[in-house]
């Protein structure tokens, strides 16, 4: 059928509508790899009571912003969503999506300007995780779009140059039969100047040969300074370390500070914008006490400690908390706890001058919003990687008396629908 794309929505899809019927305007149809204003010949793939999903079979009228994708795997690979448009247009799309989510979910119309912070659009990732098939014919790659099937890839244009060298070396070793058969995933993490790599290997079962695997893989490339083998864990659980060879952490140098980052720990993935993100959160902040929730390895805490008498940093991951303790100066108090549990037990007399939150994609949730509101901090900075959960949480914070003072879109993930935002709130 012939459809016109109205806009793009969070998740990468374009929104079109089926013809109106006796019940009113037509049902929404979501299609990937299209652009606003395009007319497409589409095939419906799935019908639901409230919407449908489809796929463009041909572009009848293309957008002037459409470009040729750089990666030959685009549309087959599930990693990128926007390579078919130029980077400036990607930023416009993301800004519109962020504003629309705030407007629709939080009923918030930004009074201040949305400041956009672009990234170099290629080779920006310092961390890349790939699937590995070692049985039968060796392959390494990503999942196919909307599938759990492996798509072999030999180069990833959004990953750093050193990570691409590592991928090529893995292919060479895999074809030679030297990659152990029980490995199901590999993750590469590069330091700030892209000169060293930590390698994480994930396997589906315990193995007596894990130490040998680590040694074997470490020999593949001189830049592999450390290889750690983990037993894969269910979503939300931490993997269990089986063995390692070489070092288990890297020193990651940002403009404000250097950080120890251990194998398995979280760290920001954009090697160009991490320092910019840190400045947006920590500049012009100071006072007696700051509270850093979902602190990770202390990215913000270590810098906030220079302008606050005390920083309390809360992190639930054991691996990241270990890095947090290592990276923290004397006036940072690292706390190993779930944020919701910590907020239930924090003394009500504690009144931080600033609260920083950087939650996972699921956002804060009602209980954490309520706990934060109860502390009545005059300043709150929300770092978000999901505009929908951000907007949901902001609705609660606005009701609690906060107002948005600044809004920033930090494009940590070019070529994908993912976006990072930093919202400054005051009360």
C-alpha positions as CSV (number, residue, x, y, z in Angstrom):
1,X,0.0,0.0,0.0
2,X,1.0,3.6,-0.5
3,X,1.9,5.4,2.8
4,X,3.3,8.8,3.7
5,X,5.7,9.1,6.6
6,X,4.6,11.7,9.1
7,X,7.6,11.6,11.5
8,X,10.1,9.4,13.2
9,X,9.5,8.0,16.7
10,X,11.8,6.8,19.4
11,X,13.0,3.3,18.5
12,X,14.0,4.3,14.9
13,X,10.7,3.7,13.1
14,X,8.7,6.1,11.0
15,X,5.0,6.7,11.7
16,X,2.5,6.5,8.9
17,X,-1.3,6.0,9.0
18,X,-3.7,3.6,7.2
19,X,-6.6,5.2,5.4
20,X,-9.3,6.6,7.7
21,X,-12.4,4.5,8.1
22,X,-15.8,4.9,9.8
23,X,-14.1,4.8,13.2
24,X,-12.0,7.9,12.5
25,X,-8.4,8.5,11.5
26,X,-6.4,5.5,10.3
27,X,-4.4,3.1,12.5
28,X,-0.8,4.0,13.0
29,X,1.8,2.0,11.0
30,X,5.4,1.8,12.1
31,X,8.1,1.3,9.5
32,X,11.9,1.2,9.9
33,X,14.5,2.9,7.7
34,X,12.3,5.7,6.3
35,X,12.3,9.5,6.8
36,X,9.7,12.2,7.4
37,X,7.8,13.3,4.4
38,X,8.7,10.2,2.3
39,X,6.1,8.3,0.3
40,X,6.7,4.6,0.3
41,X,5.2,1.5,-1.1
42,X,4.8,-0.7,2.0
43,X,3.9,-4.2,3.0
44,X,2.2,-4.8,6.3
45,X,4.0,-7.4,8.4
46,X,2.0,-7.4,11.7
47,X,-1.5,-6.2,12.7
48,X,-2.3,-5.3,16.3
49,X,-5.6,-3.9,17.7
50,X,-4.1,-0.4,18.0
51,X,-1.3,-0.3,15.4
52,X,0.4,-2.2,12.6
53,X,4.1,-2.8,11.6
54,X,5.3,-2.8,8.1
55,X,8.3,-2.5,5.8
56,X,8.9,-0.2,2.9
57,X,9.3,-2.2,-0.3
58,X,10.3,0.9,-2.3
59,X,10.7,4.6,-1.8
60,X,8.3,6.4,-4.2
61,X,9.2,9.9,-3.1
62,X,12.5,10.2,-1.1
63,X,13.5,12.8,1.4
64,X,16.1,15.4,0.3
65,X,17.9,14.3,3.5
66,X,18.4,10.7,2.4
67,X,22.0,9.6,1.8
68,X,23.7,6.4,0.9
69,X,24.5,4.3,4.0
70,X,28.2,3.9,4.7
71,X,27.9,0.3,6.1
72,X,27.0,-2.5,3.7
73,X,25.2,-4.3,6.5
74,X,22.8,-1.4,7.2
75,X,19.1,-2.5,7.4
76,X,20.3,-6.1,7.8
77,X,22.1,-5.4,11.1
78,X,20.1,-4.4,14.2
79,X,22.8,-2.0,15.5
80,X,22.2,1.2,13.4
81,X,18.9,2.9,12.4
82,X,19.8,6.3,10.9
83,X,22.6,5.7,8.4
84,X,20.2,6.6,5.5
85,X,20.2,10.3,6.5
86,X,22.9,12.9,7.0
87,X,24.2,13.6,10.5
88,X,22.7,17.1,10.8
89,X,19.3,15.6,10.1
90,X,19.8,12.9,12.7
91,X,20.3,15.6,15.3
92,X,17.1,17.3,14.2
93,X,15.2,14.0,14.4
94,X,16.5,13.3,17.9
95,X,15.8,16.8,19.2
96,X,12.2,16.5,17.8
97,X,11.8,13.1,19.5
98,X,13.1,14.3,22.8
99,X,10.8,17.4,22.8
100,X,7.8,15.3,21.7
101,X,8.3,12.8,24.5
102,X,8.6,15.6,27.1
103,X,5.4,17.2,25.7
104,X,3.3,14.1,25.4
105,X,4.4,12.2,28.6
106,X,5.5,15.0,31.0
107,X,3.2,17.7,29.6
108,X,6.3,19.8,29.5
109,X,7.0,22.4,26.9
110,X,10.6,23.5,27.2
111,X,10.8,27.2,28.0
112,X,14.6,27.2,27.5
113,X,16.6,26.3,24.4
114,X,17.4,22.7,23.9
115,X,21.2,22.7,23.5
116,X,22.5,20.1,21.1
117,X,26.1,18.6,21.5
118,X,27.1,16.7,18.4
119,X,29.7,13.9,18.1
120,X,32.0,12.8,15.3
121,X,29.5,10.5,13.5
122,X,31.8,7.5,12.9
123,X,34.4,5.4,14.8
124,X,33.1,6.9,18.1
125,X,32.5,3.8,20.2
126,X,35.1,2.7,22.7
127,X,33.1,-0.5,23.6
128,X,31.7,-3.1,21.2
129,X,30.1,-6.4,22.1
130,X,29.6,-9.1,19.4
131,X,28.2,-12.6,19.1
132,X,30.6,-15.4,18.4
133,X,29.9,-18.7,16.6
134,X,32.8,-21.1,17.0
135,X,31.1,-24.3,16.1
136,X,30.8,-25.4,12.5
137,X,31.8,-22.3,10.4
138,X,33.3,-19.6,12.6
139,X,31.6,-16.2,12.6
140,X,31.6,-13.0,14.7
141,X,29.0,-10.3,14.4
142,X,25.7,-8.7,15.6
143,X,22.1,-9.9,15.6
144,X,20.2,-9.4,12.4
145,X,17.5,-6.7,12.5
146,X,14.6,-7.9,14.6
147,X,16.1,-11.3,15.0
148,X,18.4,-13.4,17.2
149,X,20.2,-14.8,14.1
150,X,23.9,-14.0,13.8
151,X,24.9,-11.6,11.1
152,X,28.6,-11.9,10.4
153,X,30.4,-8.6,10.2
154,X,34.1,-7.9,9.6
155,X,34.1,-4.2,10.1
156,X,31.9,-1.8,12.2
157,X,32.1,1.8,11.2
158,X,30.8,3.2,14.5
159,X,33.5,1.4,16.5
160,X,37.0,2.8,17.1
161,X,39.8,2.0,14.7
162,X,41.5,-0.3,17.2
163,X,38.3,-2.2,17.9
164,X,38.0,-2.8,14.1
165,X,41.6,-4.1,14.1
166,X,40.6,-6.5,16.9
167,X,37.5,-7.7,15.0
168,X,39.7,-8.4,11.9
169,X,42.2,-10.3,14.1
170,X,39.5,-12.3,15.7
171,X,38.3,-13.4,12.2
172,X,41.8,-14.4,11.3
173,X,42.2,-16.5,14.4
174,X,38.7,-18.0,14.2
175,X,39.3,-19.1,10.6
176,X,42.5,-20.7,11.8
177,X,40.5,-22.6,14.4
178,X,42.2,-21.1,17.5
179,X,39.1,-19.5,19.0
180,X,37.6,-21.8,21.7
181,X,34.3,-23.3,20.9
182,X,32.5,-22.5,24.1
183,X,32.8,-18.7,23.7
184,X,29.4,-17.1,22.7
185,X,30.2,-13.4,23.0
186,X,33.2,-11.1,23.0
187,X,33.4,-7.5,24.2
188,X,36.2,-5.0,23.4
189,X,36.8,-1.9,25.5
190,X,39.4,0.6,24.3
191,X,41.2,3.3,26.4
192,X,40.9,7.0,25.7
193,X,43.6,7.2,23.1
194,X,42.6,3.9,21.4
195,X,46.0,2.3,22.1
196,X,45.0,-0.6,24.5
197,X,42.1,-3.0,24.7
198,X,40.5,-5.0,27.4
199,X,38.8,-8.2,26.1
200,X,35.8,-9.8,27.8
201,X,34.9,-13.3,26.8
202,X,31.5,-14.8,27.7
203,X,30.7,-18.5,27.7
204,X,27.5,-20.4,28.3
205,X,29.0,-22.8,30.9
206,X,31.8,-23.2,33.4
207,X,34.9,-24.5,31.9
208,X,38.2,-25.9,33.2
209,X,39.9,-24.4,30.1
210,X,39.0,-20.8,30.8
211,X,42.5,-19.9,31.8
212,X,43.9,-21.4,28.6
213,X,41.3,-19.4,26.6
214,X,42.3,-16.2,28.1
215,X,46.0,-16.8,27.3
216,X,45.1,-17.9,23.8
217,X,43.0,-14.9,23.0
218,X,45.5,-12.4,24.6
219,X,48.1,-13.6,22.1
220,X,46.0,-12.5,19.1
221,X,46.9,-8.8,19.2
222,X,49.6,-6.9,21.1
223,X,47.0,-4.3,22.1
224,X,45.1,-6.9,24.1
225,X,46.5,-6.0,27.5
226,X,44.0,-8.1,29.4
227,X,41.5,-10.8,28.7
228,X,38.9,-11.9,31.2
229,X,36.6,-14.9,30.9
230,X,33.0,-14.6,32.3
231,X,30.2,-17.1,32.7
232,X,27.2,-15.4,31.0
233,X,24.4,-14.3,33.3
234,X,20.7,-13.6,32.8
235,X,19.7,-9.9,32.0
236,X,20.1,-7.7,35.1
237,X,22.5,-10.1,36.8
238,X,26.3,-9.7,37.0
239,X,28.4,-12.3,35.1
240,X,30.7,-14.5,37.1
241,X,34.4,-14.3,36.4
242,X,36.1,-17.6,35.6
243,X,39.6,-16.5,34.7
244,X,41.8,-13.8,33.3
245,X,45.2,-13.1,31.6
246,X,47.2,-9.9,31.8
247,X,45.5,-6.9,33.5
248,X,41.8,-6.7,34.6
249,X,41.4,-2.9,34.1
250,X,42.4,0.1,32.0
251,X,43.2,3.6,33.0
252,X,40.8,5.9,31.1
253,X,41.9,9.5,30.7
254,X,39.3,12.2,30.4
255,X,40.0,15.9,30.4
256,X,38.9,16.4,34.0
257,X,40.3,13.1,35.5
258,X,41.6,9.6,35.0
259,X,39.5,6.5,35.9
260,X,40.2,2.9,36.5
261,X,37.7,0.9,34.5
262,X,37.6,-2.9,35.2
263,X,36.5,-5.7,32.9
264,X,32.7,-6.0,33.2
265,X,32.2,-2.4,34.6
266,X,30.1,0.3,33.0
267,X,31.7,3.3,31.3
268,X,30.4,5.8,28.8
269,X,30.9,4.5,25.2
270,X,31.5,7.6,23.2
271,X,35.2,8.3,23.3
272,X,34.7,11.9,22.0
273,X,32.0,13.2,24.2
274,X,32.6,11.8,27.6
275,X,34.5,14.9,28.8
276,X,31.8,17.1,27.4
277,X,29.1,15.1,29.3
278,X,31.1,15.5,32.5
279,X,31.4,19.2,32.1
280,X,27.6,19.6,31.5
281,X,27.0,17.8,34.8
282,X,29.8,19.2,37.1
283,X,30.6,22.7,35.9
284,X,29.5,25.6,38.1
285,X,28.4,23.2,40.8
286,X,29.6,23.5,44.4
287,X,28.5,23.4,48.0
288,X,28.5,21.3,51.1
289,X,27.0,17.9,50.0
290,X,26.3,16.3,46.7
291,X,24.5,13.0,46.2
292,X,25.5,11.0,43.1
293,X,23.0,8.2,42.4
294,X,23.8,5.4,40.0
295,X,27.4,6.6,40.3
296,X,29.0,3.8,38.2
297,X,32.8,4.1,38.5
298,X,32.6,7.6,39.8
299,X,32.6,9.6,36.5
300,X,30.8,12.6,38.1
301,X,31.7,12.0,41.8
302,X,35.4,12.4,41.3
303,X,35.0,15.8,39.7
304,X,32.2,17.0,42.0
305,X,34.5,16.3,45.0
306,X,36.7,19.2,43.9
307,X,33.8,21.7,44.6
308,X,31.8,20.0,47.3
309,X,32.9,19.3,50.8
310,X,31.4,15.8,50.7
311,X,30.0,13.6,47.9
312,X,27.9,10.5,48.6
313,X,28.1,8.1,45.6
314,X,25.6,5.2,45.4
315,X,26.2,2.3,43.1
316,X,24.6,-1.2,43.1
317,X,27.0,-3.1,40.8
318,X,29.8,-4.8,42.7
319,X,32.3,-4.4,39.8
320,X,31.5,-0.7,39.3
321,X,31.4,-0.1,43.0
322,X,35.0,-1.4,43.3
323,X,36.1,1.0,40.6
324,X,34.1,3.8,42.3
325,X,36.0,3.2,45.6
326,X,39.3,3.2,43.8
327,X,38.5,6.4,41.8
328,X,37.1,8.3,44.7
329,X,39.1,11.0,46.6
330,X,38.9,11.1,50.4
331,X,35.8,13.3,50.5
332,X,33.7,10.9,48.4
333,X,31.8,8.3,50.4
334,X,31.1,5.2,48.1
335,X,28.0,3.3,49.0
336,X,27.2,-0.1,47.7
337,X,23.4,-0.3,47.5
338,X,20.4,-0.2,45.3
339,X,19.3,3.4,45.0
340,X,15.8,2.7,46.0
341,X,16.9,0.9,49.2
342,X,19.4,3.7,50.0
343,X,16.8,6.4,49.7
344,X,14.5,4.5,52.1
345,X,17.2,4.5,54.7
346,X,18.9,7.9,54.2
347,X,18.5,10.2,57.2
348,X,15.8,12.7,56.5
349,X,18.0,15.4,58.0
350,X,20.4,14.9,55.1
351,X,19.8,17.7,52.7
352,X,22.2,17.6,49.7
353,X,22.7,20.8,47.8
354,X,22.8,18.8,44.5
355,X,21.6,15.4,43.4
356,X,22.9,13.8,40.2
357,X,21.1,10.8,38.8
358,X,22.3,8.7,35.8
359,X,19.9,5.7,35.8
360,X,19.8,2.8,33.3
361,X,17.2,2.8,30.5
362,X,14.4,1.9,32.9
363,X,14.8,5.3,34.5
364,X,14.1,6.2,38.2
365,X,10.6,4.9,38.8
366,X,8.0,6.2,41.2
367,X,9.7,5.1,44.4
368,X,13.0,6.7,43.6
369,X,11.3,9.9,42.4
370,X,9.4,10.0,45.7
371,X,12.6,9.5,47.6
372,X,14.5,12.2,45.7
373,X,11.6,14.6,46.2
374,X,11.7,14.0,49.9
375,X,15.3,15.2,50.2
376,X,14.2,18.6,48.8
377,X,17.6,19.3,47.2
378,X,17.6,22.7,45.5
379,X,19.3,21.4,42.4
380,X,18.9,18.1,40.5
381,X,20.7,17.0,37.4
382,X,19.1,14.1,35.5
383,X,21.3,12.3,32.9
384,X,19.1,10.1,30.8
385,X,19.6,7.6,28.0
386,X,15.8,7.1,27.3
387,X,13.5,10.0,26.6
388,X,10.3,8.1,27.5
389,X,11.4,7.1,31.0
390,X,13.0,10.5,31.4
391,X,9.7,12.2,30.6
392,X,7.8,9.8,33.0
393,X,10.1,10.7,35.8
394,X,10.1,14.4,35.1
395,X,6.3,14.4,35.4
396,X,6.7,13.3,39.0
397,X,9.6,15.7,39.7
398,X,7.6,18.6,38.3
399,X,4.7,17.8,40.6
400,X,7.2,17.8,43.5
401,X,8.1,21.4,42.8
402,X,11.1,21.1,40.4
403,X,11.3,23.1,37.2
404,X,13.6,22.7,34.2
405,X,16.3,25.2,34.0
406,X,18.5,23.8,31.2
407,X,18.0,21.0,28.7
408,X,20.8,19.4,26.7
409,X,20.8,16.7,24.0
410,X,24.2,14.9,24.0
411,X,24.5,12.7,20.9
412,X,26.6,9.8,22.4
413,X,25.1,7.4,19.8
414,X,25.3,8.7,16.2
415,X,23.7,6.5,13.5
416,X,21.3,5.0,16.1
417,X,18.0,6.1,17.6
418,X,19.6,6.2,21.0
419,X,20.1,9.6,22.6
420,X,21.5,11.0,25.8
421,X,20.0,14.0,27.5
422,X,21.1,16.2,30.5
423,X,18.3,18.1,32.3
424,X,19.1,20.7,35.0
425,X,16.3,21.2,37.5
426,X,15.9,23.6,40.3
427,X,13.2,24.2,43.0
